[in-house]
Amino acid sequence: MTQYVLVAGAWLGAWAWDEVVGELRGAGHGAHALTLAGLAERRDEPRDAAIDQETHVQDIVGAVERLDLRDVVLVGHSYSGIPVGQAAQRVGDRLARVVFVDSDVPADGESFVSGNPAVEASIAENGGFWAPPTAEDYAQQGLTDEQITRIVTGGTPHPGGSLTGRARLDGPLGDLPATYIKCLLDWPELSPAVAELLKSDNWRLVEMNTGHWPMFSQPHELARILLDA
């Protein structure tokens, strides 16, 4: 039985995966959606600079080890591709595959905000947190009004320390068995870093004709891709 560990991107918690988790469990697999420190139901533990990039990596590694999971597929969406990619290198032979869902990928010594002054400005203006988007920011992403309301209502400010902290890789990311899911409606072109990683024989590309939040806009299709992975 494959064990899926799913981590949503910035502002979101485990609740974002509800529909996908149901599909995976219905297919006979384990599915464990995580909420990272400082977000959703964990937003008060603690709300300060103690939460950094390593905190989120350890959230993921710790869950895999605590639950004694094997044959693990780590799934990282958006921002969480950065801590998920690092965690994938640290769980050893527990890992079956890592899936990056329209996500950033870690680069050794770099942070999420590297070269992104707008995010840094938001963190500075909002007491150390990246402010959640408004409903208008979710337009043209294949989402219904109801889905947008759900995301906006459930989203919480994202702890800035996890965005400014630098990734630490233990080896080439291209050595991992990986699937990259590109959501074409958000932006059809791959980042240079992802395009380079896809040159590896260990990586494969899957495209989805939807926006950046497929766990809401196309949860059944996303679950099928994860099952195929």
C-alpha positions as CSV (number, residue, x, y, z in Angstrom):
1,M,0.0,0.0,0.0
2,T,1.4,3.3,-1.0
3,Q,1.5,6.1,1.6
4,Y,0.9,9.6,0.2
5,V,2.0,12.6,2.3
6,L,0.5,15.7,0.9
7,V,1.6,19.3,1.7
8,A,-0.2,22.3,0.3
9,G,1.4,25.6,-0.6
10,A,1.5,29.0,1.0
11,W,-1.4,30.1,3.2
12,L,-3.1,26.6,3.2
13,G,-3.3,23.7,5.5
14,A,-4.2,20.0,5.4
15,W,-7.8,20.9,4.7
16,A,-6.9,21.9,1.1
17,W,-6.4,18.2,0.2
18,D,-9.7,16.9,1.5
19,E,-11.1,15.8,-1.8
20,V,-7.8,14.3,-3.0
21,V,-7.3,12.4,0.2
22,G,-10.7,10.8,-0.2
23,E,-9.9,9.6,-3.7
24,L,-6.5,8.1,-2.6
25,R,-8.0,6.3,0.4
26,G,-10.8,5.1,-1.8
27,A,-8.3,3.5,-4.0
28,G,-6.9,1.5,-1.1
29,H,-3.8,3.7,-0.2
30,G,-2.8,5.7,2.8
31,A,-3.1,9.4,2.6
32,H,-1.8,11.9,5.1
33,A,-2.3,15.6,4.5
34,L,0.0,17.8,6.6
35,T,-0.4,21.3,8.0
36,L,2.9,23.1,8.3
37,A,3.9,25.1,11.4
38,G,2.4,28.5,11.5
39,L,-0.5,27.8,9.2
40,A,-4.3,26.9,9.5
41,E,-4.9,25.1,12.8
42,R,-1.2,25.5,13.6
43,R,-1.1,29.2,13.1
44,D,-0.5,30.0,16.8
45,E,2.5,27.6,17.4
46,P,4.3,30.0,17.5
47,R,3.6,33.1,15.5
48,D,7.2,34.4,15.4
49,A,10.5,34.1,13.6
50,A,11.1,30.7,15.2
51,I,9.4,29.2,12.2
52,D,11.9,28.9,9.4
53,Q,12.6,26.8,6.3
54,E,14.1,24.0,8.4
55,T,11.0,23.9,10.6
56,H,8.9,23.0,7.6
57,V,11.3,20.4,6.4
58,Q,11.3,18.8,9.8
59,D,7.5,18.9,9.9
60,I,7.5,16.6,6.8
61,V,10.4,14.3,7.8
62,G,9.0,14.0,11.3
63,A,5.6,12.9,10.1
64,V,7.0,10.2,7.9
65,E,9.1,8.9,10.7
66,R,6.5,9.2,13.5
67,L,3.9,7.4,11.5
68,D,6.6,4.9,10.4
69,L,5.6,5.2,6.7
70,R,7.1,3.2,3.9
71,D,6.6,3.3,0.1
72,V,6.0,7.0,0.5
73,V,5.0,9.4,-2.2
74,L,5.7,13.0,-1.0
75,V,3.5,15.6,-2.7
76,G,4.4,19.2,-2.6
77,H,2.3,22.0,-4.0
78,S,3.6,25.5,-4.9
79,Y,5.8,26.8,-2.0
80,S,5.9,23.5,-0.3
81,G,7.9,21.9,-3.1
82,I,10.9,23.6,-1.5
83,P,10.6,21.8,1.9
84,V,9.2,18.6,0.3
85,G,12.2,18.4,-2.0
86,Q,14.6,18.6,0.9
87,A,12.6,16.2,3.0
88,A,12.6,13.7,0.1
89,Q,16.4,13.5,0.3
90,R,16.2,12.9,4.1
91,V,13.7,10.0,4.4
92,G,16.0,7.6,2.7
93,D,14.6,4.3,1.4
94,R,11.2,5.2,2.8
95,L,10.7,7.3,-0.4
96,A,9.0,5.8,-3.5
97,R,8.6,9.1,-5.4
98,V,8.2,12.8,-4.9
99,V,5.6,14.7,-6.8
100,F,5.9,18.5,-7.3
101,V,2.5,20.0,-8.1
102,D,3.0,23.3,-10.0
103,S,5.6,24.0,-7.4
104,D,8.9,25.7,-6.7
105,V,11.8,23.4,-6.3
106,P,14.7,23.8,-3.8
107,A,18.0,25.1,-4.9
108,D,20.9,24.7,-2.4
109,G,21.6,27.9,-0.6
110,E,18.6,29.8,-2.1
111,S,15.2,30.8,-0.6
112,F,11.7,31.1,-1.8
113,V,12.1,34.9,-1.9
114,S,15.4,34.9,-3.8
115,G,14.8,37.4,-6.6
116,N,11.2,38.1,-5.5
117,P,11.1,41.6,-3.8
118,A,7.3,41.7,-3.8
119,V,7.1,38.8,-1.4
120,E,9.8,40.3,0.8
121,A,7.9,43.6,0.8
122,S,4.7,41.9,1.9
123,I,6.5,40.1,4.7
124,A,8.0,43.4,5.9
125,E,4.6,45.2,5.8
126,N,2.7,42.4,7.5
127,G,4.6,41.8,10.7
128,G,6.8,39.0,9.3
129,F,4.0,37.2,7.4
130,W,3.2,36.9,3.7
131,A,-0.4,38.2,3.4
132,P,-2.9,35.8,1.7
133,P,-4.2,36.8,-1.7
134,T,-7.7,38.3,-2.2
135,A,-10.5,36.7,-4.2
136,E,-9.5,38.7,-7.2
137,D,-6.1,37.1,-7.2
138,Y,-7.7,33.7,-7.9
139,A,-9.4,34.7,-11.1
140,Q,-8.6,33.0,-14.3
141,Q,-7.5,29.9,-12.4
142,G,-10.3,27.5,-13.3
143,L,-11.9,27.9,-9.9
144,T,-15.6,28.4,-9.2
145,D,-16.8,31.3,-7.0
146,E,-17.5,28.7,-4.2
147,Q,-14.0,27.3,-4.5
148,I,-12.4,30.8,-4.3
149,T,-14.5,31.6,-1.3
150,R,-13.3,28.4,0.4
151,I,-9.6,29.2,-0.3
152,V,-9.9,32.8,0.8
153,T,-11.8,31.9,4.0
154,G,-9.5,29.1,4.9
155,G,-6.2,30.8,4.1
156,T,-3.9,32.2,6.8
157,P,-0.9,34.5,6.7
158,H,2.3,32.5,5.8
159,P,5.2,32.7,8.2
160,G,7.9,34.8,6.6
161,G,10.9,32.9,8.1
162,S,10.0,29.8,6.0
163,L,10.2,31.9,2.9
164,T,13.4,33.7,3.6
165,G,15.3,30.7,5.0
166,R,17.7,29.0,2.6
167,A,17.3,25.4,1.3
168,R,19.9,22.8,2.1
169,L,20.2,19.9,-0.3
170,D,22.2,16.7,0.4
171,G,22.8,15.9,-3.2
172,P,21.5,16.6,-6.8
173,L,17.7,16.9,-6.9
174,G,17.7,15.3,-10.2
175,D,18.7,12.0,-8.6
176,L,15.3,11.7,-6.9
177,P,12.5,9.7,-8.6
178,A,10.1,12.6,-9.4
179,T,7.1,13.7,-11.2
180,Y,6.5,17.4,-12.0
181,I,2.9,18.5,-12.6
182,K,2.6,21.7,-14.7
183,C,-0.7,23.5,-14.5
184,L,-1.0,25.2,-17.9
185,L,-3.7,27.7,-17.1
186,D,-1.5,29.4,-14.5
187,W,1.6,29.8,-16.7
188,P,2.3,27.4,-19.5
189,E,6.1,27.6,-19.4
190,L,8.4,25.7,-17.1
191,S,10.8,27.6,-15.0
192,P,14.5,27.2,-16.1
193,A,15.2,25.2,-12.9
194,V,12.4,22.7,-13.5
195,A,13.2,22.4,-17.2
196,E,16.8,21.5,-16.3
197,L,15.7,18.9,-13.8
198,L,13.4,17.2,-16.3
199,K,16.5,16.3,-18.4
200,S,17.1,13.7,-15.7
201,D,15.9,10.1,-16.5
202,N,14.5,10.0,-13.0
203,W,12.0,12.9,-13.7
204,R,8.9,13.0,-15.8
205,L,6.4,15.7,-16.7
206,V,2.6,15.6,-16.5
207,E,0.5,18.6,-17.7
208,M,-2.9,19.6,-16.4
209,N,-5.2,22.0,-18.2
210,T,-6.1,23.9,-15.1
211,G,-4.9,26.7,-12.7
212,H,-2.4,26.7,-9.9
213,W,-4.7,25.1,-7.3
214,P,-5.7,21.7,-8.9
215,M,-6.6,20.2,-5.6
216,F,-9.7,22.5,-5.7
217,S,-10.3,22.9,-9.5
218,Q,-9.6,19.3,-10.6
219,P,-9.2,17.1,-7.5
220,H,-10.3,13.9,-9.3
221,E,-7.9,14.4,-12.1
222,L,-5.1,15.2,-9.7
223,A,-5.8,12.1,-7.7
224,R,-5.6,10.0,-10.8
225,I,-2.2,11.4,-11.6
226,L,-0.9,10.8,-8.1
227,L,-2.2,7.2,-8.3
228,D,-0.3,6.7,-11.6
229,A,2.8,8.1,-10.0
